[in-house]
Amino acid sequence: MFTFRTSITLAVATFVVALAGLLIAIQVRSLRLATHEAASAYMDAASAKALGRLHSELSSISSIVNVLASSSSVADSDDRSETGRAIPLFKAALHEMPQMDSIYVGFANGAWLQVRRTSDLTEDQRAKLRAPANADIVINLVRPTAAGELPMRRVFQDRQGSEVDEIDFWKYGYDARTRPWYTQTMKIGRTFVTEPYLSFNLGAPVMTVAAPLQGKVTGVLAADLKLDSFSAFVQAQRPGPNGTATIFDQAGSLIAHPDFVELLENAMIDPARSQLPNIGEIKDGLIASVLRMSRNLGVDEGSVEDNRGHGYLFRLTSFTLSDGYRASILLVAAQDDFVQNVRKVQFTGLILAMVVGAAFIPMVWIFGNRMARSLNAIAAQAGKLQNLAQPDPVPVTSYIAEIHDLGSTVNLAQRAIWSFAHFVPKEIVRGVLDNSISTRLGGIKQEITLIFTDVQGFTTIAESVDPDLLMQQTSRYFSALSQAFLAEGGTIDKFIGDAVMVFWNAPAPQADHVARACRAALAARAAGERLNAEFAAEGWKPFITRFGIHVGEAVVGNVGSTERMNYTALGNTVNLAARLEGLNKQVGTTILVSEAVYSRVRDQFKFRAFDAVMAKGMSIETRIYGLDGGAA
C-alpha cells in the first residue's frame, strides 16, 4: 500500500506542475492586453450608466416641468395659497419623480410657491427647515404685501396630507425674480438647465430645470436635482473597486465626485474658496495628475501611476447637457482590479492547459474521491465519540496505509468509549473526554441532591426466585428506574445490590436540581408501578421501591486509587439520604425527603409532614416529609 503523503504529493504535484507551467507561459504574454481591454470595456459601461442616468433624470424632470408650466392650476393666477390647486399637482409629481428634490414656481409679482419632500433629507437639512419628526412634505409660500414686502409661510404636512406645523417668516428675504433659474429662463423664453449651485434654504448642491409659464400670468416653474445623491450613484458605477468617476461642467463646477460631500463641506466653511467645489481646486492625487496630463499633452485617454507605483487607466469624455451647456466625465480605473477579469482573453491558453492536464484529471478525481469518502466516514465515526453513539459494525478501510490504520483505530476507540459509557455515567464520560472532569484523585465540596432507593423485602424475594430469573427481573427494574432518573438529568452513581444511588448538580451544574430529583422520584415510582403490573402478569413478585431524598453539601470527585477510581459523592449528606430511604418502613411511606428538600420545593409538590426523628448514625433529629405528588 502507498502512504497517504506519497500518494497525494505525486498525484497533485504532477497535475499542478504540468498545468501551471503552460498557464504561466500563456498568462504572462496576455495579461497586460487583457487587463487594458477589460478596464476599457468597464469604463465604457460605467460612462454609459452615469451619463445615461444624468440625461434621463434631467430629461424626465424637464418633461414634468413643461407639463406643469402649462397647467391652468399653476399658470392662470399669481394669487397663491397653502391649499391651492397647484399643491396636489406638485406633490403628485414629486411622488412620480423621486429624483426631484423639490418643485416650485415664481411669479412676476414676487409670489413663490415650493413643495419639497422632507423624508429624504439629512438630519442637518431637516433642522434647517425646522421640520417636525412626522413631517413628510413642506410647503413654502411667499405672498407679496401691498407694500412690496415678501413674507413667507412654511407649512408641514404628514404622509396623509394633514398639517402638522407651520412657521411664518416675516422677513425671509427670498425673491424668486432675482434667482438665476428665474432670470435666465425669462431671458431665453424656453426650458433652461442651470449650472450647479447651492439652494437658498438648504445650502444643498442642486441643478435646476426651469421653464416659463404658459398661461395668463408671467412666471417660471422649476424643479431641482440634488447632486449629493446623484454623486453617490455615479461613484457606485465607478470602473472597479479602486476606480473613480468624476463629472464636472464647463466652468469646472463638480456635478459628481467620490469625495463630493467632503469637498462641499470644505467649500462652505472656507471663505477663501467658492461656495461650490470646483475641479480646479483639486491639486493632488490621480484626478489632478490626469487633468494636468490631458491639458499639457492634449490626450483624453491613457495611463498614469500613483505615488506608490500602481498603474491606472483613464478616459476623459465631453458631452452636452443642454443648449450651450457642456460637461465632462473623467473615469479612472486601477489595472489591478481587472487582473481577475481576464478569463475570457485567456480562454485559449486555458483550453490548451486543460488538454495537457486532461490525462491527469480522471485519475486525480477518482483517487481523491476515494480518499474523501474514507476520510468523511472516519470523521463521522470520530463525531460519534463525543455523542457516545453506538459504533459502526466494521471499521473504515482504505488502500492508503495511514487511512486504513486511522479507520481501525477510530473504530476501536469508538467501541471502547461506547462500552465504557455502559459502566460509567455518560455525563462523567463526556466530562472526561472534554477535560471538564479531572482524572486525578480528589474532589470539591459542593451542594448536591441525592436519591437512595431500595426494594422492600428484596432478600426474601431473592431466596425464593431462580437466580437467572431474578437477574432478568432486576435488570428490567433498574432499566425502568434509570430512564426516569436520566430523563431529569440525574447522574447514576452506582447500583448496590437492589439499591440505586443517584445525584444531581454534578458534574454539570443544575439550578433546579432539588425539583429535578423530586420529579425523578415520582416518575420512578410510577414506572415501578407499571412494571409491577407486568411482573404480576408474568407470575413474578412485585418490587416495591422506597426512596430517600436529601440536599446538602458533599465532597464530589474521584475516590479510589491511581489505578482504579470512582466518581462519587461522600459526606454526611450522602449518609442522611440513605437513612431517609430506610425510614420509609418506619412511617409507612415510599418517598421520604428531608426538611432541607421540603423548604426548597414545598410550593411545587405535595408533602405530608411527620415528626422529627433521629436517623440511625445521626447526632441530631431530622424533620421528615412524605412526597405524595406534584402540586395541584
Phi, psi and omega in degrees: 000141176282152174282155181300313183298315181296317182296311181296315184297312181296314184293310184289317182298318179299316180293313185293317182297314182295316182286316183295323181300315180289320179299316182297317181298320181283318186293324180299323183281328187261350187297312184298312180297317181295322179297315179298318182292320180294316179295319180297318179294322180294321179293324175301314181293318181296318180296317180296319180293313183294311181291322178298320178296316181295312179297319181296316182293315179294322179294318179295316179296319179300319181296314182291326178296315180295323178295313181293328180294341180260358183285135178297334179293341182250315194265358184260358180203141175256013176264097187263155174217170181289349182236022183292167183292340181288331186297312177301325178296314179298318181295319179295321179295319178297324180293320182282334183241080183296343180286345179278139178273319180199161174234139182207162180222134177244142184245161183294337179276004179098351179293149181210131180231127180229139173238128185224142170284145174249348185293334182254017176272157175284168179298321179296319180292322176295324179294322178298325180277349185062039184282131174296163184297327183264011180282133178246332181227140173238133179247120176255128183227119173256121176240117183292144176270173178297332181275002179089004178284157185236069177288155181233141174247134179245122183243133179251136178234150176273188184295334180273359179087008179275141180288130180248342178187161174209150181226137175254130176246105186284336178228061184288324174082019180258118178241105183302331184293345181260356185278147182303321181298328180280310186294318181291321179294316178296328182291314184269341175072023178207181182301138187221137176250123184279164168288162177299142178203172179268129180296154188294310189268338181254337186070021180268146180287129182218162164240139186246136171253121185231152178215144179290148178292143179244074183200211185277341182242162180264138178172185182226135174253137185216161175217150186251143169250117181285129185275336181294318177288324178294323179297322178297321178296316181299317180295329177294338179267007184303151181283092178094159182302328182253012178274172178223157176225127182228135176236132177216154184269185185294339178269358180093354180294133183283132173258327177209140181200147180299331179247039187301313183297316180295317178297322179294317179298317179296321181294327184279337182258349181258107182294343181280352182245165180289165183296314180264143177296144183237143182299332180289344180277352178273106187259339185238165175093183184296319182299316179296320180296317181294317181295321177295317179296317180295320181288319185280323185256350179069031179251144179251358180208140181173202181230155181208157178243147175274184185289352177256005177085009179279138183273142178225149173252145180225159175211130180244119184233133177263151179207166182253131176267318178203184181303118177074005183240112183245158179213172181224150174239130180246120179247131178235127183237134176280129182298326183296335181292341188249009177296324181281352183257019183262017184297322181294319180293328182271009186301318180299315179297321180294322179298315179297318181295322181290327177296316180295320183274357184299327182294335182272337189298310182301318181295314180296318182296312180296316181298312180294325181295320179294317178295321181296317179298318180294315181294322178296320179295319178295319179298322178295320177294321179296325178296329179291340178298316182290326181274356181057036181279164180295135183288159175291151184295328181229150178286164176285132180248158180199157174282346176275125188301314183296319179292321178299313179294322179296317179298318179294319181294315181296318180296320178295317179295322179297317179294320181295314182289321178297318177293319180301323182291346177276345180254340182232143179309137184300325179298324179288321178298314179299319179297322178292320181294316181269007174070017175277344175243126181286153176258016176267153177293145179125168181207182179232153179274127178205164181278133176220162173246131184241151171233129168247136177239160176204149179265125181296125176068030184296324181299317180296318179298317183296327181290336186253003185240145176300136183303322180294317178294323178296321179297317179296316181295317180296320180296318177296322180295312180297324179297317180297315180293320181299318179300319180294318181290316182292329179298333178260015175077024180282153175256111181281110184287309183194160169254124183243093184066246177261004184258159177229137173246123182229144174220161181235163180077015174201141002284339179267139179293144179222113185298327183253039188297328180293313179297322179300315181296318179296316178298321181296320179296317179295319179294321179293321178297317178297320178295322178295323179294319177295321181293323179295328175296322177292318179300318181297319180294334181265001178084018180259156178284146182286155173255104178271117187261138174245143185236141171236130184233132176213152178234140179171184181278141177212161175271119183245127180168203185265125179238140178140221179239174180294338181269332181212121182224164182226131176277112187209185179234141181229154175133178183296328178300319179293317181297318182293323177299319178294320180293324180297323177300317181292333181288347178302321181297325183288322185256359176077036179239175175246336179229115176246140177234159179277170178296328179297320177292314181302316183295333181281321190232026183295337178276351185254345184220165175267132181230154168243132183272142175235167179292157176295142181230161174259103181293151181299128179085355180264154182259349179230157179289152181232127174281133185238154182222142175270130178269115184260331182168185178285160180294146181289000000 
